[in-house]
Amino acid sequence: MVKNFQEVLEKAKSQETKKIAVAVAQDKPVLEAIRDAKEQGIAEAILVGDKEKIGIVASEIGMDLTGFEIVHEENPVKAALKAVELVSTGKADMLMKGLIDTANFLRAVLNKEVGLRTGKLMSHVAVFEIPKLDRLIFLTDAAFNMYPELKDKIDIVKNSVTVAQAVGIEIPKVAPVCAVEVVNPSMQATIDASILSKMSDRGQIKGCLIDGPLALDNALSIEAAAHKGVNGSVAGRADILLMPNIEAGNIMYKTLTYTTECRSGALLVGTSAPVVLTSRNDSHETKMNAIALAALVANKLKGNK
């Protein structure tokens, strides 16, 4: 089982090289990540954007554009649509956001004619390598779905399972995280968690084990679970943390990012191809990790092993 991002990168390098379409590619941190992904054999790229500006940025970072396909489009909105179309028509395996605001980028992703809609709920999956833990942690949803209802949480779980399985976790353990580890009729998140667990028991949600509600401590720590008398195959061993809402998810995401020595990468999934939706605050390493994750998910979606 893959336990850290070095192993994620190695796994991505070992498979067939994927192609990523970059929307509005004239962005220095993005081009640096794309350059290194190509050098490491993780992904080739089609750069969509202003050709002259791409060339200027590439020159600034010492990037040789030989071997990169460049699609010239000065208008950022049209460039995003073109990048999305390259993915939806199979000319690229995954999509990456460049120098364009998130709203216009997502409008392109959701475009009815050339977009990456599947009819499923889209969701954000962040993957963390945390020094104290012996495994990768998949956190969802910290950025996209605000107040998911039960039916939404089912899709969010399925999306995160796709990512976890692509990384190499055959049967990921899912903890619906709540403030307490018992069902409280006054706390909707605990009711949702108990229903998800029963659905998992009955095989209605396949490819994973779900048990909850679990508080964060007894989802991650075997010792904490034992101390509270919480049993089960997920308690203390969770791979996927299903957060109750965007506040909880976003706060945890940023707490891990800014207060721990963790490594991370994140994707938008539930689309027909993985989407690398990085922030300008993301480090070069985080962008590389996200590209590697996208390559693994793209491989899984194509039915490869």
Helices and strands as residue ranges (DSSP letters): H 5-14, E 18-23, H 28-39, E 43-49, H 51-60, E 69-72, H 76-88, E 94-97, H 102-109, E 123-129, E 136-140, H 150-167, E 173-176, H 188-201, E 209-210, H 216-220, H 222-227, E 240-242, H 246-259, E 263-269, E 275-276, H 284-301
